[in-house]
C-alpha cells in the first residue's frame, strides 16, 4: 500500500494530501484538509481502486499551467487591481534560488494609474508564495489567507 500512496496526487483544489476513508468493506479518498474538495466519486471494494479513482479525479480537475495563479486571488481591497503570480530564479554562490510571489499585475510595467496604499507602505507590495505550486494550481498558504480576508470598508 505504501508504494501506491506515494504516487497519490495532491488535492487539485488546495494541494493537501488525500486521506483514505473506510465504510464497511469499501474505500474512498478525500481531501485531508476539509474532506469536501473533490469528494465526488464512488466507493470501491479495495484501496487500490480507490486510489486510482482519486488520481483520476485530480487529473480531471488539474489546473492548467498556462494560466497565472494570480487569477485565483481576490483583487486588492485598496486599489481593485488584480494580483499576478511571479517566479524569479537567481543564481548565486549557493546555486539557484527560486522566489515566488504575488504582486499587483502591472507593477513590472510602467503603471500610470493611481498608486496603491500597499505599494506606498512596502514598495512593491508582495505576497510570499514560496509554497505555491503552479503545476497543480495551489496558490499557497499566504494567498489563501489573502483570499479569506474580510472586505475593507472605508
N, C-alpha and C positions, 0 to 999 in steps of 0.2 A: 504493500500500500504506500510506503514512503516514496518509492520511485514514481508512483502515479501522482501523489500530491506535490512533488517537486515540479511537475510540469503544469500545474494548475495556473491559469491566467488570473491576474488580479481583477477585481470588480471594475468593469468598464465605466461605472458611474463615479466611484470615489477612490479607486486604487487600493482598496483593502483586500486582504487575503480572504478566500472563502472559508466557510465553516460547514462541515458535514452534519446534517441533522438526520436522525433516525426516527421513523414512525412504524412501530411494529417490525416487520421484515423489510421495509422499504427505506430508501435513502434519497436525499436531495441536498444540494449545496445552496447556501445562501450567503449573502454578503456578511462578513463578520462585524462590520461597523453598525449596521442597523437591521439586518435580515430582510430588508424590503427591496433594496436595489437588485434588479434582475432576478426577482423571485419567481417569475413565471417559469413554467416548465413542469414536467411530470416527475412523479416519484418512481424510483427504479428498484428492482429486486437485489441489486448489488452495487457496491461503491464504485466499481469501475465504470459502469454505465452512467451513474450519477455524475461522476467527474467529467466524462466525455460530454454529457449534456451541458454541464456548467461551461466548459470551454467553448462549446458551440454557441451558447447564448452570449458569451463575452465577445466572440469574434463578430457576431451579428451586430452587436451594439458598439463595436470599436470606433473610436474617434478617428476621423480622417485627418492624417497628419499634414495635409495640405492647408488646413485651416490654422488660424492663430488662436492659441489658448486664451488670449485676451478677450475673445468673443464670448467666453463663458463667464466673464466677470461683469458685475454691475458697473454702471457708469460712475464717474466721480461725483460725489454728492455736492461738491462745491462749484465745479465748472460745467458738469454734464458731459464732459468728453469721455470717449471710450478709453479703456486701458489696452495696452498691447504687450504681448509676451516677447521678450528679447533673450537671446542666448549669445554670450560672448566667450571666446576662447582666448586665453592669454598664455603665452609661452614664457616661462621664467626659468630661473636656475633650478627649480624643483620639478621641472617638466610642465606639462599642460595643466591649466586650471580652467574649469568651465564655470561661468557665473550665469545664473538665470534670474530674471527679474521682470516685473511688470512696471510700465511707465505710461504716462499719457501718450496716446498713439502718435501724436505729431511732434513730440519733443526732439526727435532726431532731425526733423525737417526744420525749415525756417518758419516757425509758427508766428503768425501775425495777429492772432486773436487775443482775447483777454487772458491775462496771466492768472493762473490758479493760486489760491492762497497756500495750497500744499507745496507748490513749487517755490513759493516765496519763503516758506519756512525751511525747506530742505530741497535745495536745487541740485539735480532734479529729484522730485519725489519718486521713490521706487518702493515696490513691494517685493520682498525677497521671495524667490521661487525656486530655491535650490533643490527642493524635494518634488518639484513638478515633473511630470512625465508626459511630454508632448505626444509620444507614440500612442499612449493609451488614453489621452485626454484628461489625465489627472492634473488639476490646477495647482495643487499644493495646499498645505495647511494654512499658510498666511492668506492665500487668496480665498480659501473657504471662509475664513474669518471676515475678510473684506466683504464677501457676499452676504454674510449673516448680519451685518451691522444694521442698526436702526436708521431710518431716514432722517436726514438733517432738516430741522425746521428752523427757519430764520424768524 
